[in-house]
Amino acid sequence: MFQINPLPESAFSHLYGLPDDELALRNVQVHVSDGGAPCRVSLTDLAEGQRVFLLNFEHQPGETPYRSRHAIYVGDGALENRPAPGVVPASIASRLLSVRAFNAEHEIVDADVIDGAEVTGLISTYFGNADVDYLHLHFAKRGCFAAKVTRAGG
């Protein structure tokens, strides 16, 4: 069994409600969702017309050549939403994904590109390998980090 993990609300709540000019000073762009902005905190597609932040986030802080940061969306005022174990949120399942399996040393063990509707099987396959510690899901078209996947209860 696996767990899809949202980014913590606490990492972004200091930005909630700030005026656009203050956010710009922090290199945060403000956009209005077209209904297809996937929030990394709520793990939902933000409703059309909702204020959304586009900002850079370090999703892979391991001290390896795979250390990485990229643009992500976070809804202004987003509440952290942790899906039940074994559940892939629609905002992830509805997109083409790049799935990257990492070991405990933050090195890539395996990777593939898959339709999000089929990702459950690939997650199970990767976690069948004892060398795999966690997975990263990325939205394949733009390469943006979507979520971290861990073994449920781990």
N, C-alpha and C positions, 0 to 999 in steps of 0.2 A: 504494500500500500504506500502511496506517496502523498505529499502535501505541497500544494502550490502556495507560495508565500508572497504576500503583498509587501511592498516597501512600507516601512513604518510611517504612520501619520506624523509622528514626532519629528521626523527628519525634514518636514516641509511646513508644519503648522505655523512656524514663525513668519511665513510668507503670506498666509491667508489674510485677505482683506487689505493688503498694502496697495497704495496707489501705483499706477503704472510707472510713474517716473522713479519711484523708489525701487521697484522691481528691476527696472532697466539698469540702475546703478549696480545691481547684483547679478547682472547678465542673465536675467530671467525675462523671456519674451511673454507677453500676454496675448492670447488668441481667444477667439470665440469658437466653440466647438460646432462642427457641422453635423454632429451626431455620430461621428466616427473617430473621436479622439480617445484612445484607450488609456485610462488612468491607471498608473502603477500602484496606487494606494488602495483605491476601491475595487480594482480589477474589473471595472465595467467600462463600456463605451459611454462617454459623457454625453448627456442630452444636448440636442441642438440648441444653441444660444447660450450655453453655460460657459462661464469664464474659465479658461484653462491656461496653465503655465507650461511653457516649453523651456526646459532647462537642462543643463549638463549634469550628469550624475555618474559617479564612479561605482559601477556595479561589480567590478572584479578588482578588489584591492590587493589581491595576493601579489607578493614580490616575485613575479615570474614574467617572462616575455608576454604572457597572456593578460597582464594587468590592463584594464580597459575602462573607459568612460565614454558615454554617448548621450545623445539627446533623449529625453523622455517627456511624456505629458503627465501632469498632475493637476487634478481639478482643484480650483480654489475652494477650500473648505472640505476637501475629500476626507471621508472617514475610512479608516482601515477596515478592510473586509477580508477575512480569512475563510476561504471555502472549506467545506467538509473534506476530510481525507478522501483521496481518490476522485475528486471532482475537478474538472477543468472548466474554468469560467468561460462563458460564451465569448467574451472579448478576446480570449486567447484561442479557443477552439475554432473561431470563425476566420482565422488568418493562416497564411503560409508561414511556417515556423522554421527557424534554424535551432536545432537542439544540440547543445554542447555538454558532454559529460566530463566532469573534472574529478581528479583524485584529491586526496587530503592535502597534497602539496600544491594544489591549484594549477595543475598541468592538465591539458586536454587528453583524455583517454580515447574518446570517440566523438563523432559528430555526424549529423545528417540533417537533411531538409525534408520536411514532411507537412502534409496538410494538417492543420490544427485539429480537425475532427478525428484524426487517426493517431494523435500523439500519445494517447494512453498506452497503447501497445508498445511503442518505442520507449516510453518511460520505464515500463516494466522490464523490457529487455535490458536496458542500460543498468537498472538497479539489480538485475540478476548477476552482474559482474561485481565481484567483491572489491575490485579496485576503484569502482565509482563511488565517490563520496556525495556528490550533489550534481545537479544539472542547472544549466541556464537556458531559458527559452528566450529567443530573440524573434522579433517580427522580421522575417527574411527579406522583404522588399526594401525596407529602409535600414535594416540592421540594428534597430533600436532594441535595447534590453526590455523584455516583457516581465519576467518573473524568475525567481529561484525556486527550484524544486528539491525537496529533501525527502528522505524516507519518513513516513508518518511516525510520529512519536520520537523522532531523532533530531 
